[in-house]
């Protein structure tokens, strides 16, 4: 290949600014949500608490003096409380204690309500924390009206629109042996509801299935002795969460206020593992790391895991090498602490990297397995922005544009994005996916646009060794007619016919295209696809993802190859491998 080709590539690299790529902004924490919040009835009768036991023993399902307890035993008015049965799959090897049985669960639901809601707060026994505007026995839930919901976001409906607003639903799963009304968890529920979500959480009552405690899950010898029961406990969580969603969607009080197209999830610790299971992951169900399917729920479109449990290095939660995590097929955001020994961030990152969906991991520097009030801004800002973006919440149309740029939140612990891979949304309006492949024999990357070429590579038409990487971005096969798109053709070159490398090169820059055509070392194959070019300042318009380019410095070996990605973490990994990150070269819609 002619030396001038390398010089042209070097000139381009020097012209591109050295800066962060997509996730380049540290934002202020979101303010408190604009909505008043009400919750379903969870009133308790202290006289029903057994001697020597406490209210929290019942909330968390802890046995006292050998007697099992659960929250349904101390309810003041059971008929007023959200209760449902979850039918356990009839698989004795996975559910040794409850296979085929119905298991009773209690849940609490918090939701935006009218500012005129006069129902009193309920003060929880033992902790003294408040359940706001708790639903009274005999009353239907006082869901916020569509007209009042719209006003909170600066729009207006006919004041007569007093039917319930269609709210995005968050299916919420607390940490191991906790409860949704334990300290910390109830605050998170209420704050999420204040941001416009209906939030529903079961009392998992984990000790009903296994006596495992939070300190035990990193103890190999405990797991060796009681692993079958620990497996049942883990598998019961998605069973309960799916059954709760079924119940709410059939309930005449709550169903009218649920937008069934905008159901998301939030889980803390083992609840984060449950979210991955609902989104398609398989779980480790034997000490030799074999996989088994859990209960999945295709209605959940995106989920967040806070300090999510993904197992230990000696026993990953998602099977050998976390390969069971490949089944996750909807967006997931993990928020992990770098000092967490209960749910180690390295183990979580290996799982997240296996997900087959849009996947993100935010690190909290020096964060442990805990929720601190001073970190609330980090948690809510990441969670709400992510869920608003991926659930396409209509009251927050700018959420995706903000999430694309987020790299941290001020206050609380230092935090930053360490994994960011966006899988494009479904194609509309004539766009197409540009799909990335990697050849393990050549060590080369290639991107293909158009179903015909992609399908051909999948079936071996380009030779052996090509596999999809799981990354892609949007473009057009023909020039879009939308005058606001401002797309340009992307020149496609191939090196081999002119004695160059067995590799392709793409550019959306007209000047670079002309230089490469004139160099003589690359064969011009034509227009690969059409895409939005980079603005003169080297940036992409608001709402677009930046497509960056990395170069393997293979010119001296006549083995040049380039990689194109919207992922900052992918570009960082290529830099660690010695590739030159040349900067942003194209712009794509999510």
C-alpha atoms as one frame of an Amber mdcrd trajectory, in Angstrom:
protein
   0.000   0.000   0.000   1.354   3.413  -0.896   2.877   5.469   1.958   0.684
   8.437   1.072  -2.335   6.448   2.309  -0.848   6.333   5.781   0.011  10.013
   5.604  -3.566  10.856   4.650  -4.907   8.846   7.585  -2.406  10.529   9.897
  -3.445  13.974   8.669  -7.054  13.153   9.419  -6.222  11.870  12.895  -4.290
  15.048  13.696  -7.212  17.178  12.516  -9.722  15.518  14.847 -10.032  17.004
  18.335  -8.832  15.011  21.347 -11.819  14.958  23.716 -14.431  12.729  25.286
 -16.812  11.117  22.831 -20.485  10.521  23.649 -20.620  10.447  27.454 -18.838
  13.713  28.094 -21.020  15.663  30.533 -21.331  15.705  34.317 -24.847  16.845
  35.169 -26.529  18.274  38.242 -28.814  15.932  40.202 -32.447  15.946  39.208
 -34.621  18.008  41.539 -37.265  16.286  43.617 -40.104  14.944  41.520 -43.062
  17.277  40.928 -45.809  14.885  42.011 -47.521  14.198  45.298 -47.348  10.481
  46.090 -49.845   8.011  47.510 -49.336   4.342  48.300 -51.512   1.278  48.697
 -52.560   0.108  52.135 -49.962  -1.609  54.280 -51.388  -0.825  57.751 -50.295
  -3.224  60.486 -51.667  -4.328  63.850 -48.872  -4.271  66.409 -50.864  -6.563
  68.719 -50.361  -9.376  66.200 -46.570  -9.262  66.519 -45.335 -12.321  68.444
 -43.373 -11.846  71.692 -39.685 -11.422  70.924 -40.332 -10.510  67.301 -40.382
  -7.124  65.609 -42.328  -5.629  62.725 -39.276  -5.848  60.493 -39.058  -9.602
  61.114 -42.457  -9.899  59.420 -41.594  -7.460  56.620 -38.449  -9.363  55.768
 -39.821 -12.864  56.392 -37.366 -13.677  59.168 -38.059 -16.606  61.531 -37.951
 -15.953  65.270 -37.410 -18.845  67.694 -37.940 -21.280  64.847 -41.288 -19.795
  63.819 -41.597 -18.386  60.298 -43.027 -14.893  59.894 -44.312 -12.923  56.923
 -45.976  -9.548  56.612 -49.416 -11.003  55.815 -49.622 -12.182  59.459 -49.753
  -8.636  60.903 -51.948  -6.764  58.416 -54.586  -4.603  60.074 -57.020  -4.932
  57.162 -55.939  -7.754  54.802 -58.750  -7.050  52.331 -57.352  -3.550  51.715
 -53.827  -4.764  50.889 -52.360  -5.817  47.529 -52.002  -9.597  47.866 -51.596
 -12.268  45.209 -50.507 -15.854  44.740 -47.545 -16.747  42.539 -47.743 -20.210
  41.001 -44.309 -21.797  41.190 -43.164 -23.788  38.124 -43.505 -27.510  38.769
 -39.777 -28.251  38.513 -38.648 -30.020  41.675 -34.947 -29.813  40.800 -35.093
 -26.006  40.752 -37.804 -25.309  43.326 -37.249 -28.098  45.891 -39.482 -26.562
  48.528 -42.370 -25.124  46.484 -42.513 -26.714  43.014 -46.035 -26.553  41.624
 -47.395 -24.680  44.646 -49.060 -21.276  44.901 -47.050 -18.988  47.190 -48.684
 -15.965  48.829 -47.123 -12.530  48.402 -47.929  -9.045  49.667 -46.968  -5.947
  47.678 -47.031  -2.187  48.065 -47.734   0.187  45.183 -46.813   3.894  45.196
 -47.980   6.293  42.509 -48.489   9.968  41.634 -51.676  11.330  43.139 -53.595
  14.585  43.124 -52.351  17.479  45.233 -55.848  17.485  46.712 -55.483  13.942
  48.115 -56.266  14.363  51.822 -55.652  10.784  52.934 -53.282  10.848  55.924
 -49.769   9.476  55.917 -49.271   6.158  57.683 -46.384   5.943  60.145 -44.688
   2.576  60.029 -44.216   0.710  63.308 -40.663   0.422  64.581 -38.973   2.695
  61.996 -41.339   5.691  62.206 -41.046   6.315  58.463 -44.101   7.543  56.574
 -46.122   5.888  53.836 -47.573   8.974  52.122 -51.336   9.340  51.629 -51.903
   5.650  52.317 -54.990   4.282  50.595 -57.860   3.803  53.057 -59.729   0.497
  53.395 -62.599   0.318  50.944 -61.188   3.050  48.689 -59.855   2.649  45.173
 -56.338   3.996  44.552 -56.442   7.771  43.988 -54.398   7.818  40.787 -53.494
  11.207  39.365 -55.787  12.378  36.576 -54.571  12.775  33.015 -55.209  16.534
  33.176 -53.220  17.086  36.391 -50.424  14.808  35.187 -50.066  16.849  31.998
 -49.922  20.181  33.875 -46.854  19.034  35.804 -44.937  18.918  32.507 -46.179
  22.209  31.108 -48.906  20.847  28.860 -52.643  21.096  29.271 -55.612  18.832
  28.736 -59.285  19.557  29.159 -59.804  19.890  32.938 -62.680  17.468  32.480
 -60.128  14.735  31.674 -60.391  13.230  35.143 -59.695   9.681  34.004 -56.404
   8.261  35.343 -53.168   9.207  33.629 -51.471   6.308  31.875 -48.329   5.963
  33.953 -45.114   4.097  33.229 -44.847   1.200  35.691 -41.668   0.236  37.541
 -41.514  -3.337  38.826 -39.341  -2.953  41.939 -37.296  -5.649  43.696 -35.510
  -5.019  46.994 -32.248  -6.547  48.191 -31.702  -9.916  49.873 -33.807 -10.390
  53.035 -34.972  -6.772  52.910 -38.444  -5.398  52.225 -39.883  -2.540  50.177
 -40.731  -0.596  53.356 -37.381  -1.144  55.085 -35.217   1.928  55.558 -33.827
   3.166  52.254 -36.092   1.114  50.018 -39.295   2.976  50.844 -37.575   6.322
  50.171 -36.505   5.113  46.736 -40.035   3.960  45.925 -41.577   7.262  46.943
 -39.038   9.362  45.071 -39.475   7.338  41.882 -43.238   7.797  42.177 -42.692
  11.533  42.638 -40.973  11.527  39.244 -44.123  10.222  37.563 -43.883   6.425
  37.811 -46.205   3.899  39.358 -43.873   1.718  41.457 -44.888  -1.761  42.622
 -42.812  -3.931  44.950 -43.463  -7.353  46.494 -42.311  -8.328  49.954 -40.098
 -11.176  48.760 -39.766 -12.734  52.219 -36.537 -14.453  51.188 -36.066 -16.466
  54.419 -39.212 -18.387  53.521 -37.121 -20.079  50.830 -33.598 -19.971  52.266
 -32.016 -18.765  55.489 -29.165 -17.172  53.520 -28.052 -13.761  54.756 -26.239
 -10.994  52.954 -22.910 -11.997  54.528 -23.374 -15.610  53.383 -23.496 -15.062
  49.646 -19.725 -14.625  49.424 -19.151 -17.711  51.627 -18.361 -20.708  49.435
 -18.877 -23.230  52.226 -22.346 -21.895  53.047 -23.330 -22.070  49.386 -21.884
 -25.572  49.102 -24.121 -26.762  51.949 -27.355 -24.934  51.060 -27.044 -24.202
  47.375 -30.318 -25.794  46.250 -32.276 -23.528  48.594 -30.312 -20.466  47.537
 -31.141 -21.301  43.914 -34.835 -21.555  44.784 -34.699 -18.181  46.538 -33.139
 -16.557  43.471 -35.582 -18.148  41.051 -38.577 -17.197  43.202 -37.910 -13.493
  42.699 -38.771 -13.311  38.985 -41.712 -15.664  39.649 -43.111 -13.200  42.203
 -42.392 -10.107  40.108 -44.118 -11.475  37.025 -47.124 -12.616  39.081 -47.367
  -9.153  40.646 -47.406  -7.532  37.206 -50.141  -9.942  36.117 -52.156  -8.978
  39.199 -51.812  -5.217  38.640 -52.731  -5.394  34.957 -55.932  -7.205  35.902
 -56.810  -5.070  38.924 -59.671  -2.609  38.264 -58.107   0.021  40.525 -54.554
   0.028  39.145 -54.857  -1.249  35.561 -56.460   1.948  34.131 -53.396   3.908
  35.280 -50.736   1.645  33.736 -49.239   2.275  30.318 -48.616  -1.317  29.250
 -46.104  -0.187  26.617 -43.922   1.502  29.243 -43.125  -1.073  31.912 -39.633
  -0.928  33.390 -37.800  -2.480  36.288 -35.613  -1.473  39.207 -33.760  -3.888
  41.463 -31.240  -3.508  44.264 -28.599  -6.151  44.962 -30.311  -9.511  44.374
 -33.185  -7.496  42.934 -30.752  -6.385  40.224 -30.060 -10.034  39.435 -33.831
 -10.611  39.273 -34.151  -7.807  36.724 -31.569  -9.482  34.473 -33.498 -12.744
  34.814 -36.768 -11.066  33.823 -35.003  -9.567  30.803 -33.825 -12.969  29.565
 -30.802 -14.144  31.585 -30.282 -17.743  32.647 -29.117 -18.394  36.202 -26.506
 -20.690  37.705 -28.377 -23.612  39.226 -25.584 -26.033  40.088 -22.170 -25.767
  41.699 -20.567 -26.751  38.391 -22.095 -23.557  36.917 -24.764 -25.142  34.759
 -27.477 -22.857  33.386 -31.231 -22.992  33.808 -33.898 -20.662  32.526 -35.664
 -18.465  35.017 -39.069 -16.891  34.541 -38.802 -14.069  31.990 -41.221 -11.205
  31.374 -41.221  -9.683  27.864 -43.445  -6.814  29.053 -40.505  -5.192  30.850
 -38.781  -2.965  28.319 -35.774  -1.747  30.323 -34.361  -2.152  33.820 -31.883
  -0.668  36.298 -29.806  -2.660  38.772 -28.359  -0.814  41.776 -25.320  -2.652
  43.210 -26.668  -5.636  41.227 -25.655  -9.088  42.387 -23.970 -11.084  39.620
 -22.392 -13.760  41.789 -18.831 -14.190  43.001 -15.681 -14.928  41.036 -15.860
 -18.565  42.189 -19.559 -18.874  41.303 -20.937 -16.381  38.751 -24.704 -15.841
  38.907 -25.228 -16.305  35.171 -23.498 -19.649  34.615 -19.951 -20.425  33.547
 -18.142 -17.267  32.381 -21.486 -15.426  32.785 -22.601 -16.856  29.428 -26.192
 -17.072  30.635 -26.278 -13.277  30.597 -26.274 -13.354  26.781 -30.032 -13.849
  26.891 -30.685 -10.335  28.232 -32.359  -8.696  25.248 -33.627  -5.367  26.573
 -31.746  -2.294  27.849 -30.110  -2.581  31.274 -28.256  -0.017  33.383 -26.069
  -1.311  36.219 -24.801   1.025  38.965 -22.022  -0.627  40.989 -19.562   0.390
  43.695 -15.850  -0.131  43.185 -15.403  -1.204  46.844 -18.384  -3.572  46.919
 -17.270  -7.043  48.054 -20.804  -8.464  48.276 -21.626  -7.736  44.634 -18.180
  -7.099  43.113 -18.153  -4.669  40.214 -15.733  -6.812  38.206 -18.124  -9.766
  38.295 -21.022  -7.476  37.361 -19.041  -5.992  34.474 -18.327  -9.423  33.024
 -22.067 -10.113  33.068 -23.023  -6.735  31.573 -20.523  -7.203  28.756 -22.340
 -10.424  27.820 -25.782  -8.809  27.542 -27.248  -8.865  24.052 -29.028  -5.539
  24.535 -28.179  -1.913  25.139 -26.010  -2.173  28.231 -24.425   0.294  30.595
 -22.386   0.159  33.776 -21.819   3.187  35.995 -19.153   2.965  38.680 -19.449
   4.648  42.078 -15.893   5.275  43.245 -15.278   3.630  46.655 -18.949   2.648
  46.790 -19.823  -0.322  48.960 -22.915  -2.536  49.107 -25.108   0.191  50.520
 -27.427   3.066  49.823 -26.318   6.353  51.386 -28.655   9.361  51.426 -25.852
  11.504  50.025 -25.752   9.257  46.926 -29.468   9.671  46.230 -28.829  12.303
  43.553 -26.603   9.915  41.624 -29.076   7.036  41.887 -32.210   8.971  40.914
 -30.602  10.979  38.135 -29.144   7.932  36.411 -32.253   5.807  36.996 -34.897
   8.322  35.973 -32.986   9.582  32.931 -32.283   6.037  31.707 -35.848   4.801
  32.210 -37.362   7.947  30.687 -35.097   7.463  27.657 -35.617   3.764  27.049
 -39.285   3.649  28.008 -39.826   6.652  25.727 -41.764   8.474  28.419 -43.686
  11.188  26.516 -43.434  13.722  29.333 -39.612  13.714  29.010 -38.813  13.745
  25.268 -35.254  14.990  25.824 -34.207  12.118  28.081 -32.328  10.140  25.415
 -30.432  13.204  24.267 -29.364  13.828  27.886 -28.520  10.200  28.567 -26.310
  10.051  25.460 -24.076  12.722  27.023 -24.203  11.765  30.722 -20.941  10.657
  32.299 -21.544  11.566  35.916 -23.677  13.383  38.441 -22.392  16.077  40.796
 -22.574  15.445  44.536 -22.429  12.091  46.264 -19.690   9.726  45.194 -17.588
  10.310  42.109 -19.260   8.334  39.343 -18.667   7.633  35.677 -19.748   5.390
  32.818 -17.438   2.419  32.262 -19.571   0.336  29.861 -21.816   1.952  27.239
 -23.174   0.017  24.276 -26.368   1.249  22.624 -28.271  -1.213  20.432 -30.268
   0.804  17.876 -34.008   1.174  18.237 -36.271  -0.494  15.689 -35.906   0.943
  12.211 -38.451   3.479  11.009 -38.677   5.838   8.062 -36.351   3.931   5.765
 -33.335   3.691   8.064 -31.274   0.527   8.456 -28.769  -0.968  10.867 -25.077
  -0.900  10.067 -23.946  -4.116  11.763 -20.407  -4.745  12.994 -18.609  -8.061
  12.424 -15.276  -9.328  13.725 -13.115 -11.953  12.040 -11.205 -14.021  14.566
  -8.878 -15.380  11.859  -7.895 -11.969  10.455  -8.261  -9.918  13.629 -10.272
  -7.424  11.569 -13.532  -5.530  12.020 -16.021  -4.818   9.241 -19.416  -3.124
   9.101 -22.183  -4.108   6.728 -25.341  -2.206   5.792 -28.370  -3.811   4.236
 -30.106  -7.071   5.007 -28.663  -8.876   1.986 -25.001  -8.331   2.844 -25.563
  -8.890   6.572 -27.387 -12.164   5.957 -24.689 -13.274   3.526 -21.918 -12.727
   6.073 -23.960 -14.536   8.721 -24.124 -17.536   6.370 -20.457 -17.568   5.360
 -20.533 -15.666   2.051 -17.562 -13.526   3.141 -15.509 -16.536   4.194 -14.915
 -18.180   7.572 -14.379 -16.508  10.928 -16.902 -13.662  10.773 -19.177 -13.168
  13.785 -21.346 -10.276  14.927 -19.906  -8.250  17.808 -23.317  -7.079  19.024
 -22.623  -3.459  18.059 -24.450  -1.520  15.360 -25.679   1.957  14.465 -28.316
   3.496  12.204 -27.899   4.840   8.672 -29.812   4.869   5.357 -29.309   2.762
   2.250 -30.703   5.552   0.068 -30.611   9.296   0.546 -33.439  10.195   2.964
 -35.964  12.687   1.652 -36.317  14.472   5.007 -34.785  17.905   4.458 -33.749
  18.103   8.128 -31.638  14.929   8.076 -28.760  16.452   6.051 -27.332  13.019
   5.265 -24.262  12.516   3.070 -22.928   9.471   1.215 -20.340   7.286   2.964
 -17.527   6.213   0.640 -16.575   2.546   0.889 -13.101   1.302  -0.058 -11.382
  -2.093  -0.200  -7.631  -2.575  -0.070  -6.796  -5.931  -1.651  -7.361  -5.309
  -5.399  -4.689  -2.586  -5.368  -2.249  -4.560  -3.253  -3.477  -3.047  -0.034
  -4.690  -4.750   3.131  -7.515  -7.265   3.194  -9.715  -4.658   4.834 -12.415
  -2.072   4.195 -12.362   1.640   4.900 -15.364   3.987   5.244 -15.556   7.770
   5.361 -18.370  10.319   5.427 -15.921  13.131   4.706 -15.992  14.244   1.062
 -12.453  15.607   1.276 -11.083  12.427   2.834 -12.937  10.361   0.244 -11.220
  12.343  -2.532  -7.798  11.919  -0.931  -8.189   8.147  -0.596  -9.503   7.822
  -4.169  -6.431   9.683  -5.453  -3.947   7.706  -3.413  -4.117   4.560  -5.506
  -3.843   2.173  -2.570  -7.545   1.547  -1.995 -10.227   0.425  -4.433 -13.365
   2.567  -4.336 -16.393   0.249  -4.110 -19.032   2.979  -4.157 -21.450   4.360
  -1.587 -21.754   2.109   1.436 -24.672   3.953   3.014 -25.823   7.476   3.921
 -25.426   9.120   7.316 -25.404  12.489   9.069 -21.903  14.048   8.909 -20.038
  15.606  11.791 -20.653  19.329  12.266 -17.800  21.761  11.485 -16.941  21.922
  15.201 -16.336  18.166  15.260 -19.547  17.451  17.169 -22.873  15.835  16.380
 -26.239  17.598  16.670 -28.124  17.242  19.931 -29.876  13.879  20.116 -27.383
  12.105  17.843 -24.802   9.524  18.899 -21.251  10.074  17.757 -19.683   7.312
  15.676 -15.972   7.186  16.439 -13.199   5.542  14.472 -10.150   3.653  15.721
  -7.118   2.597  13.638  -4.952  -0.454  14.355  -1.725   1.199  13.098  -1.298
  -1.724  10.731   0.251   0.187   7.803   3.817  -1.121   8.334   2.429  -4.679
   8.125   0.102  -3.850   5.196  -2.667  -4.867   7.595  -4.540  -1.618   8.230
  -7.981  -1.980   9.780 -10.466   0.440  11.278 -13.229   0.012  13.812 -16.342
   2.231  14.047 -18.409   2.429  17.236 -20.823   4.630  19.190 -19.434   3.210
  22.452 -16.907   5.181  24.491 -15.965   2.038  26.419 -15.300   0.195  23.160
 -13.026   2.983  21.983 -11.239   2.991  25.349 -10.679  -0.768  25.030  -9.250
  -0.328  21.522  -6.887   2.357  22.839  -5.714  -0.049  25.561  -4.929  -2.534
  22.789  -2.727   0.015  21.027  -5.178   1.325  18.447  -5.332   5.051  17.703
  -8.731   6.559  18.433  -9.149   9.017  15.580 -12.281  10.713  16.915 -15.844
  11.290  15.758 -16.385  10.692  12.034 -20.177  10.261  11.671 -23.417  10.970
  13.525 -26.260   8.510  14.014 -29.711   8.527  15.545 -30.294   6.189  18.498
